[in-house]
Amino acid sequence: MDQTNAIDVFSALAQSTRISVFRLLVKVGPAGLPALEISRRLEIVPSTLSGHLSILKRSSILTATRHQREIHYAANLGAVNELIRFLLSDCCGGQISNCSDILSLLDVTNV
């Protein structure tokens, strides 16, 4: 991911409804949810949600897949990984010992 793409993602997430949608979809995992279920869970009017989903999808942080008459949205975990890699690629000037707090967030023993 380059700086321009990272800015697009941050711009898409820089709104309370959109970050709520993204956090919900990260929580439910790769299967995602239909748009109407996202609307129901977050209590967002479907017509309002549609615009937010479009912005998130355009930034590449969400994917959309049609399942018959429904569109399922899911967090694009590959894009999330790229964003984190972009943000942390120069962390602590390569001194891993200085990044222990950040690395502890990635503790895979809880997976």
C-alpha positions as CSV (number, residue, x, y, z in Angstrom):
1,M,0.0,0.0,0.0
2,D,1.3,3.4,-0.8
3,Q,0.6,6.7,1.0
4,T,-2.2,7.7,-1.4
5,N,-4.1,4.5,-0.8
6,A,-3.6,4.8,3.0
7,I,-5.0,8.3,2.9
8,D,-8.1,7.0,1.0
9,V,-8.6,4.3,3.7
10,F,-8.2,6.8,6.5
11,S,-10.6,9.2,4.9
12,A,-13.2,6.5,4.5
13,L,-12.9,5.5,8.1
14,A,-12.9,9.1,9.4
15,Q,-16.6,9.1,10.1
16,S,-18.4,7.5,13.0
17,T,-21.0,5.4,11.0
18,R,-18.3,4.1,8.7
19,I,-15.9,3.1,11.4
20,S,-18.8,1.4,13.2
21,V,-19.6,-0.6,10.0
22,F,-15.9,-1.5,9.6
23,R,-15.5,-2.6,13.2
24,L,-18.7,-4.7,13.0
25,L,-17.5,-6.4,9.8
26,V,-14.0,-7.1,11.2
27,K,-15.8,-8.7,14.2
28,V,-17.9,-11.0,12.1
29,G,-15.0,-12.1,10.0
30,P,-14.6,-13.1,6.3
31,A,-18.2,-14.2,5.7
32,G,-19.4,-10.7,6.3
33,L,-23.0,-9.7,6.5
34,P,-25.8,-8.7,4.1
35,A,-26.4,-4.9,3.9
36,L,-29.8,-5.2,5.6
37,E,-28.3,-7.1,8.6
38,I,-25.6,-4.4,9.0
39,S,-28.4,-1.8,8.9
40,R,-30.4,-3.7,11.5
41,R,-27.5,-4.3,13.9
42,L,-26.2,-0.8,13.8
43,E,-29.7,0.8,13.6
44,I,-28.9,2.8,10.4
45,V,-31.5,3.6,7.8
46,P,-30.7,1.4,4.7
47,S,-30.6,4.4,2.3
48,T,-28.1,6.1,4.6
49,L,-26.0,3.0,5.0
50,S,-25.8,2.5,1.2
51,G,-23.7,5.6,0.8
52,H,-21.4,4.7,3.6
53,L,-20.9,1.2,2.3
54,S,-20.0,2.7,-1.2
55,I,-17.4,4.9,0.3
56,L,-15.8,2.1,2.3
57,K,-15.9,-0.3,-0.7
58,R,-14.3,2.4,-3.0
59,S,-11.4,2.8,-0.5
60,S,-10.8,-1.0,-0.8
61,I,-11.3,-1.6,3.0
62,L,-14.6,-3.6,2.3
63,T,-15.5,-6.1,-0.3
64,A,-19.0,-6.7,-1.7
65,T,-20.3,-10.0,-3.0
66,R,-23.8,-10.6,-4.5
67,H,-25.6,-13.6,-3.0
68,Q,-28.8,-13.9,-5.0
69,R,-30.7,-10.7,-4.2
70,E,-28.5,-9.6,-1.3
71,I,-25.1,-8.0,-1.3
72,H,-22.8,-9.2,1.5
73,Y,-20.2,-6.9,2.7
74,A,-17.0,-8.0,4.5
75,A,-13.9,-6.4,5.8
76,N,-11.0,-6.7,3.3
77,L,-8.5,-8.2,5.7
78,G,-5.8,-8.2,3.1
79,A,-6.2,-4.4,2.8
80,V,-6.2,-4.1,6.6
81,N,-2.9,-6.1,6.7
82,E,-1.4,-3.8,4.0
83,L,-2.5,-0.7,5.9
84,I,-0.9,-2.0,9.1
85,R,2.2,-3.0,7.3
86,F,2.4,0.5,5.7
87,L,2.0,2.2,9.1
88,L,4.5,0.1,10.9
89,S,7.1,-0.6,8.2
90,D,9.6,1.8,9.7
91,C,8.6,1.3,13.3
92,C,11.3,2.2,15.7
93,G,13.9,2.4,13.0
94,G,14.1,-1.3,12.8
95,Q,14.8,-1.8,16.5
96,I,12.2,-4.5,17.2
97,S,13.0,-4.3,21.0
98,N,11.5,-0.8,21.0
99,C,8.2,-2.0,19.5
100,S,7.2,-4.5,22.2
101,D,4.0,-2.7,23.0
102,I,2.9,-2.8,19.4
103,L,4.0,-6.4,18.9
104,S,2.0,-7.4,22.0
105,L,-1.1,-6.4,20.2
106,L,-0.4,-9.0,17.6
107,D,-0.1,-11.8,20.3
108,V,-1.2,-14.9,18.3
109,T,-1.5,-17.1,21.4
110,N,-5.1,-15.7,21.8
111,V,-6.2,-16.7,18.3
